[in-house]
Amino acid sequence: MSDSERIMRPTNQAVYQSTAISRSAHDLSVQGRRLLYAAASCIKLTDTEIPTVTMRLVDIARAVGLADDNGEVSGRVYEYLWDASDDLMTKLIYIRTANGGWDKFQWVHRASYDPDGPDGGTFTIRFSDEVKEYLLGIRNSFSVFMLRDIGKLQGKYALRIFELVIANQGFAGEGGNKKGEWYVDLLFADFRRMLCLGPNEYKLTYDFRRWVVDSPVREINAADLGIRIECDYDTHRVGRSLRGVRLLVKQVERDEPKPVSPATLLEMDEAEVIARYPDRYAELVRQAAAAPQLFGPGIRLDPENEALRILLEEVKDADAKAKPKRGRPRKATT
């Protein structure tokens, strides 16, 4: 193995990420994002060239939650690597430049798996040359994430909000903010662009607010990541129109008790709904992926988002039918 290839150390490494990437537009899956974080954690701040990163399967499995405490690797890690590397090699990243232009490029130039590698096999990833500027030129503006924290988040929108919040952590205690507190203004139009959402995904502001902001924020707050987020919508309300949200962020001690209230079926987060109806969700994903695109060329609904939308509507209807109807009391007859 050459000096430009490194074996990733297991578990709790820090990931240094350029602020430009945190604020970029892309639609990587959670699987692709975690694999990217694992590989990026092998790049040091002192590097002057992008290394070709080689990781043991057991280390990847630990980083993405596919290994138990004894280091036994789940068989799902092979399918995970196949799907996640496909995502990294085919999805584009869009970054705004300082002069108002943009760059777009692929994350990864090559990915390969070697079953004869040490300790049960290795996975190698080579970042694209275009991403070099953003992976190595992070010394002026970057965020720090821990792999163990990233592994606690299941939703891709929760990951993006977490990235944005941490990317602005430098404003804590500055500009009128209290010590350990800061905020992030998030306009819906900008956030839609960052998530690469099509015009027919979460078209209603209510749906966008509920499933792209509120539910992911609840997931972040429940994950014990050392921060607590509250959503202030009044700041970006113009008349009857809601244009965005201000995320109020506060550093908290980990394991701090959280306010708990029983959730109704419709107040559960996306992961809970999917976990309750896994077979129906899987069937809806298959149907959405196979359905013809009705909105013209270049507009493709995400099968997982579409499946979740339909499932939530079904749950809502079932919940409404289950509630007893209250009628007017009948007048007693004599």
N, C-alpha and C positions, 0 to 999 in steps of 0.2 A: 504494500500500500504506500502511495507517495505521501510526501509531507503535506500536500494540499488536501488530503483526505483525512478526516478525523472520525473516530468512533465517539458517538454521543454518550455522555455519562448519564446514568439513569436519574429519573425523577426531577427534583425541584430546581432546575436551572432557571435563571432569569433570561428573558427575551428582551433585547433592545430593539425597538421599532421606531423607524422614522415617523415623525409627525405627519409628513406628507402621505405616507401609506395609511396611517390611522384615519386620515381625512379623505382618502381616495374613494373612487367609485368602483365597486366590484360586487359580484354575486357568488363568491365562493361558498360552498357548503360548509357546515360545521366540520365535517370530516377533513375536507381539504384545508381548512383554516388550521386545524390542530396539527396536521402533518407539516404545514408550513412553519408553524411556531416551533415545532420540534427541531426542524432542520435549521431554522434561523437562530436557535439558541446555541448552535455550534459556532456561529460567527462571532469573533471577538472584536471589541472596539478598536484594537490595535491592528486589525487585518488591513492590508492594502490591496489584496486580491480576493475575489470570491472563491472560497474553497469548494471543491466537490465533496459533499458531506456524505459519509457512510455511517449508517447507524445499525446497531444490532436490533433484530426483531424484538427481543425481550425488552430493550430500552424504549422502543417505540410503543410497544404494548403497555408498558408502565405509564408512559407519558399521556397516552390517550385513553387510559382506563380499560384496557383489554388484557390485564394480567392481575392475578390475585396476589395476596400478601406474600406467598411463597415463591413468586416469580413464574408461576405456571401460566403459559401464554394461551389465550383463547384461540380456537381455530378460526374465529372470525377476523383475526388480524390480517390474513391473506386477502380476503375479500375487501377489507378496509383499505389496504394499501393499493389494490387495483383501482377501486372507485376514487379514492382520494387523489391518487397520482393522475388519473384521467382528468379530474376536475382542475388540478393545478396546470396541466399541460394544454387545456383547451379554453379555459376561462381567461378573459382579459382583465387587466387593471387599468383604470383611467385616472390620471393625475393632472390637476390644473397646474399650469406653470405661472411663474411670477408675472409674466407680461400679458397674461390673459389667454394664452394658448393652452394646449394640452398635449400630453404624451399618453399613448396606450401601447401595451405590450403584454406578452405572456409572462407568467411567473417563472416557469420552469422550462429548461431546454431539453433535459433528459432525466428519466427515472428508470431504475432497474432493480431487480430483485435477484439475489444470488443464494440459492438454497444450500450451497456448499460453503458459505461464509462461516466464520467462527460463531460458536454458541447458538447453533440452530438456524443460521442464515443472516444475511445482511441486506439492507436496502440502501441504495445510493441515489442521491438527488443532485443535479447540477442546475443552479439558478441560471436564468437567461442573462445574457450580457447586459441587456437594457436595464435590468433591475439593480445592477451594480451601484449606480449612483445613489440609489435610495437605501440600499442595505449597508453600504460602507460609509456613505457620507452623512452619518447620523449624529456626528459629534456635536453639531450646533443645536439640533432640536430633535429630541427623541423621548420615547416613553419606555418604561420598564414594566414588564409583566412577569408573573411567575407561572410556570407551566401547571403547577398544582391548582392555581386559581382558574386558569383557562379551562381545565378539565372539569370544573364544577358547573360550567354553563353549557346547556344543551341546545339552546335556540340560537340561530345565526343572527337574529336581530338583537338579542341580548349581548352577544359578542361584540357587535358593532357599536352599540351604545356604551358598553364597558370600555372599548378602545377610545372612543371620543372623550369620555369622561376623564380617563387617565391621561390622555394627551393634553388636557387642560389643567392638570393638577398643579402646575406651576403657578397658577393664579390664586391658589389657596392663601388666604391672609393678605392678599394684595388688592389694591383698588377698592377699598371699602369692605372687602370680604373679611369675615371673622377668621381667626386662626383655625386652620383645619377645615375651612369651608370655601367653596367656590361654586360657580354655576356655568352652565353651557346653554346658550341659546340655539335652538334647533328648529329651523324653518322646515315645514313639511315638504315644500318643493325641493329644497336642497337635500333633505334626507331621502326622498324618493329617488333622486338622481344617484346618490351615493350607494343605494341598495340595488340600483338597476331595475327598479320595479316598472312593469309595463303600465300603460294608461288604464287598463282594466283590472289591475290588482289593487285591492283595498281602495276602490274608487271613492267610496263614501268616507268623508272625514271621520265619522263615528267609528267605522271599521278600522281605519288606519290608526286612529288614536288608541283604540282598544287592543289591537293585536300586534301593532308594530312599535308602540310606545309603552302603554300601561302594563301589558302582560310581560314583556321583556324586563321592564323595571322591577316588577314584582319578583321575577326570577333572580335578578342581580341582588336584590335586597335579601332574599332568602338563602343565597349561596354563601354568606359569611365571608365576604371578600375584603372586609375592613372599610367599607363605605356604605352609606345609606343615601338613597336618592328619593327626592320628592318631586312631583310634576306640578309646575305652576303654569296653567293654561291662560290665566287672565292677562298675563303680560303680552301675549300675542293674539289677543282677541280684538278684532276691529269690527265694531258693530255686532252683527250676528255671525260674522265670518271668523273662523278660527284658522290662523295662519301658521301656528307653530307651538312650541312648548319650551319653557325654561326649566332645565333640569337642575334642581338645587341639590348640591352634593355636600356631604358631611363625612369626615373621617370618624370612624367609630372603632372601639375595641372589638377584636374578633371574639366570637362566642358571646357577645352581648345579647341579653334576652331581647327577643323581638315581640312586638305586640301581635297576638294571635287571635283571630276570630274565625269561627266556623265558616267555611266557604260553601256557597250553594253550588249546584252543578254548573251554572253559567259563570260563576266567579273563579272556577278553577283555571289554571294556566293551560297553555296548549299541550304541554307534555302530559299533564294529568288526564286530559280528555283523550289523547291518543292512547295512553296506557290503559284506560278503561275500555276502549273499543279498538284494540289493535287489529283485529281481523277486518272490521269494517273500514278502518283507515287504510289498510294495505290494499283492499279492493278498490277504494276510491282513487288511490294513487295510480293503480294500474289503469283504471278507466280514464283518468285525466291525461295520462301519458299517451294513451292510444287514441284519444279523441282528436278529430280534425280541428285545426286552428281556425276559429270563426272570425277573427278580427283582422285578417289581412296579413301579408308577408311582413316579417320582421317583428311581429308581436306574438310572443309565445308565453302563455301563462305557465308559471312554475307548477308542476304537477302536485308537489307537496303542499303548496299554498292553496291551490284549488281544492285538493282533497280535504284539507283542514277546514276551509270555508264551508264546504258542503256538510261535513260532519258536524260542525258547530250549529248549522241551521237545523239539522236533524235532531240534535240534542235539545236545542231551544224549543222545537215543536213538541218533542216528547215531554219535556219539562212542563210546558204550558198545558198539555192534555192531562198531565198527572195531577195538576192542582185542582182541588174541588171548586166548583163554581158556586158563587154566593149569590143567591137570589133574594128578592124582597120577601120578608116573612109574610106568610099568608094570614089574612084576617080570620080570627076564630069564628066559626059558625055555631049557631045555636039551634 
